């Protein structure tokens, strides 16, 4: 029984929405960031990145307060406006990866704690604490947790009906995506949508485990204040069949003392190896791995595929157990400086280029995990290895703000 609520969102005015919203701050190169900050006074990046020459020399608290002040400036200048009553939004993103449509709503901390909202990734305590402090100091959040729900024909029919209405927003972004958002403010309609989610047994976090954990930590610390907004966190709820799940590929600095020949011989104990030479080869099915080494692509096929649990049979876990740990000496997937990760949304030529540059010695391409694997892990309280999935859609910062 998943509880969702409408909320009094803060959002850009209609005439400025395409100028305000931005990709995630981390996605910008320094040059792109400088361009936005220099030439677009309405960009939400001004809120996320207050004007400090060297942010490393100021405390986190000072930086967070500067974010809050800049956000308040945007409100004072009527770049942002707040809804007069609680609403839902239906939001659609059309891009090169597909068309993604979901509901923006508040989701319950209580559901998160009771495992109605299920997790499949571990979190880092310092990141949870840091983002909790960010929420506490700034008083708002504009990065919803991506949550997926099972197929629901009635809900899909409603979504199709809403999409025929005149949208609140319709704009394109510089990365060639088309964005459309509809406001749902009728109380009977809101009640109907809530009842649809009441009937759903469980929903699953697809992306945003640290954000949801930070919201829970803030709730636990401040719940005595009686602030009802802390009981919920903003989410973007999307049907599980509408997600795009990519793998995270791995590139390693060295062969841990192996020669090319001894490394291939060691791999042959667990994998059938086929040299694809210059073919830009990626895995075609589960239990297959691509490898780029010394100018050649290789297809690796696992010989034994009998496993006792969904975690043991996960391709990312198998690669760790059979190759990364025993052969390449990678123990800590999060913190070992010898390993880096490239999302599967990037072309395989990125791996080739980085290995050819001699900064890295070998690259591995994985087959994407399925939604069933993700749900199986979550249902059994199991945790994926770090950097196992890169999931789209990605939400635009500054489109919808949940005030705390």
N, C-alpha and C positions, 0 to 999 in steps of 0.2 A: 504494500500500500504506500505509494510514493506521494508525498504532499508537495504541491507547488503553489506558489502565491504570486499574484500580480504585485507590482510595487510602483511608487511614484518616481519613475526614472528621470534622470537629467540627461539631456541630449542636445546636440547642436541644432541651431535653427536651420530650417529647410534650405535657405539660400547659401549656407556655409558648410553643409555637411561634407561635401566632397573635399573641401579645403582643410577641415578640422581633422578628420579621421586619418589614421596612419597605420602602417604595418606595425608589428611588434618591434619595440625599440631595438632589440638585439639583431634584427634582420637587416639593419641599415649598415652600409659601409661608412667609414668616417667621412668620405666625400659626399655621399648621399645625405648623411645627417647634416653636414655643414650647409649643403644647398638648401635643404628644407628650412633650417633655422635662419638662414640669411634672407631667403626670398619669400617665405610663406609665414606671415605673422599670425595666421589663424591655426597653424598646425598644432595638434595636440602634443607633438614632440616638445614644444616650448614648456608644456606642463611637466612632462616626464623628465626633461633635461633643463632645469632652470639655469640661467646664465652665470655659470661659474667657469673661470678659466681653467682651474685644476681642481676637479671635484674630489680627488683623492686626499686633498689636504684639509677637507672639512669633515665634520662628524656626520654620521648617518642621520642623527636627529636634526641637525641643521639643514641637511639636504631634504629631508622629508617635509620639514616646515616650509621650505621654499617651494616644494611641489604643491603643498596645500595653498600657499599664498597665490601662486600662479593660477591654480584652478579657480580660486575665488575671484581673481581678476577676470577670467574668462566669463564667469557668471555675471559679474558687475557690468561688463561690457556687452552683455546680451549675446555673446557668442553661444552660450548655453542657456537653455530654458528647462524648467521642471514641469512635469505633468501635474495637472490639478487633481488627478485621482489615480489610484493604482490601475495599471494596465499590464497586459501581455503584449509582446511583439512577435510577429512572424517575420523571419529574416531569411533571405535567400542570397547566396553567393554563386555567381556563374564565372568559372575560370577554366583554365586549360585542363584542370584535373576532373572537372565535372560540374554538376549543379547540386548544391547543398542547401537544404531548407530545414529550418528548425525553429523552435519556440524559445524566446528569451523570457525567463521567469526566475523567481526566487525559489531555491530548494532548501530543504530543512536540515539544520545541524543535527536535530534529533534523529532523522533518517540516516544521516552519515554515521552517527555514533552507534545506531542499532543495526548497521549493515544492510539497510534497505538500499542505500547508495553504496555500491560495492567497489572495491579497489583491487588493482592488480599490480601496482608499483609501490616500491618502498620510497620513503622520503628521507631527506637529510635534515637532521635536527637544526643545524645552523641556518639553512635556507628557510625552514618553516618559521623559525624565530625572527629572522630578518624581515620576511614578508608580513608577519604579524605586526611587527613594529611599524612597518610602512603603513598598514591599514589603520593602526591606532593613531599615528601622527597625522596622516593625510585626511582621514575620515571618509574615504571613498574607494571604490574599486571599479575599474573599467575592463577587467580581464575575466570574463566568465569561465567557469569550469565547463568543459565539453562533456556532456553526459549523453549516453545512448540508451534507447529503450527498445523493446521488442516491437516487431511489426504490429500495427493496429489499423485495420481497414477503415474503421469509423473515423479515427483521428486523421488518417491520410485523406479521406474524403472531405473532411472539414478543411484541411490545409489547402486542398485543390480549390475549394469554394472561396476561401479567403483570398487566394492569389488572383481571383478574377476582379477583386475590388480595386479601387484607386489607391495606389500606395502612398504612404507617408513620405518615403524617400525613394528616389530612383536616380542613381548616379554611377559613374565609372571611376575607377581608380587608376593611378599611373602604372600599375602592374597588369593592366588590361583585364581587370575583373569588373563585372557588373554587379551592383549591389541594389537590392530592393527590400524595403521594410514596410510592413503593414502594422498599424496599431489596432489592438483588440481591446475595446473599452466597454463593450456592452456587458453588464453584470450577469445576465443569463448565459451569455456565451462563455464568459470566464468561468462560471460555475460548471458548465458542461465540460469544459476542458479539464478542470480540476477533477471532476468525477472520472474522466477517462484515465487519469494518472492514479487516482485512488484504486482503480481496479488492476493496476499493474503491480505485480509482486515485487520486482526488484528492478533497479536501473543501475547502470554501470558507468564509472568514470572512464572516459576514453583519453582525456588529456586534462591536466590540471590538478594532479595529486597534491602538489605543494600548496597550491592556492586554497584547496578545500581544507587541508590540514591546518593552514594558517588561520582560516576563518574559524575553525573549531577551537584553536588555541586562544584566539581573541575572545570568543564567546565564553570559554571557561574562566578567563581572567576578569572579564567585565560584566558577566551576567547579572551580578548583584545590582548593577545600575538600573535594571528594569528597561533597558533599551531594546525594544522588540526587533529592531533591524538586525541586531546581532544574532538572532535566532535563525537567520537565513543567509545564504550566499547566492550571488547571481550565477545562473547557469544558462548554457545554450544547449537545449535538449533536441536531439536529432535521432531519427530512426536508425537502427543498427545497419540496415541495408543501404543507407545513404552515406556511410562513412567511406573514406578512402584510406586504407591502411598500407603504409609503406614500411619497408625494413629500414634498419640502420646498418649500414655497411661499416666494416672495420679496416683500418690501415695501421700497420705496425712499423716502428722505426727500424727494427733489425730482426735477424733470424735467431737471436739468442745463442750465437756461437756456431750454429749449423752452417754448413755449406749448402748451396742449392741442391746438390745431389743427395746429401744426407737428409735434408729436410723432406724432399720428395719421397725418399725411401721410408722415412718415418710415417708420412701421411698414408702410404700404401698399406699400412697395417689395418687401417680402418676405412679407407676410401678407395674406390676405383677411380683412377686418374686418367683423363683424356686431355691431351694437349690440343687446344683450339687455335694455337698460334696467334694470329692478329684479329681473329673474330671477336667482336665486342660481345662476349657471351655473358648472360646472366642466368641464374637458376630458373628452370621451367616448372619445377614442382617441389614439394616438401622433401627434405632429406638430400637435396642437391645444394652445392655451394659453388660459386664462382671464385676463382683466384687469379690474381695478376702478379706475376713474379718474373723478373729479369726479361721483360719485353714480351712475354707470352701470356695469353689467357689459358686457364685450365678449368675443366669441368670436374668437380669432385662429387662422387655419388657414394653415400654412406652404405656400407656393406650389410650391417645388421641394424634392423629397424624395429626390434621388439623392445618396448619399454613398459615400465610399470606405472607411470604417472604422466599426466599432461606436461608437467614441468620437465621431466627427464626427456620427453620427446620433442620439446621445443627446439627449433633449429638453432637459436642463439645459445641455448644452454649446451647443446651438443657440441657446437663449435668451441665453446669455452672448455668443456670437459675433455674433448679429444685433441684439441689443437692449441688454443691460446694458453691454457694453464700448463699442461705437461710438456709441450714442445717449445713454446715461445716464452714461458716463464712469466706470463701475465697473471698476477694473483688478484689484484684489486681492479676491477673493471671501471670503477668510478675515478680512481685517483692515480693509477699508473700512467706516468707521462709518456710511456712508449706506445700507447694506443690512442688513436683518434677515431672519430665517428663522422660518417657522411650520410645524410638522409637519402633514402632511395628515391626521393623526388628529383634528385640531381642525376644527370646522365653518368653512365659508367666511365665515360671519358675523363671525368673529374678524378677518379681513382687512378686511372692510367697516367694522367698528367702529374699527380702528386708522387707516384712511385717513380716515374721517369725522371723527376727532378732530383732524385736520390735523397730527398728528405726522409722518405719512407722506403722500406725494403719490399713489403708485400701487402697486398690488399685482398680482402675477402668480401664477396657479395652474397647476401642471404636471400632466401625466399620469404616474402612477407608473412607474418603471422595472420591467422584468420580471426574473425570476430568470435567464432566458437571457442578457439583456444583461449582468447582473452577472458571470455565469460567462464570457461571451465576453471581457469586459474583463480578468478575472483570467487567463484562459488565454493572452491575448496580452500580458500584463505591462503593461496600460494602467491608468490611474488615473482614477477618476471625479472630476468637479469637486466641490469641498467642498459639504457639505450637499445631497447628491443624493437620499439615501434615509433614511427613518425606518422601522426594521424592528421588528416585534413577533414573538415575545413579549419582554417585559422581565422580568428575573429579580429576585427579592426579595433585598435585602441581609440577611445574617444567617441565611439558610436553611441554607446549606452553606458551610463554611469549609475552604479548602485551606491547611494550614500549611506554611510553608517551612523 
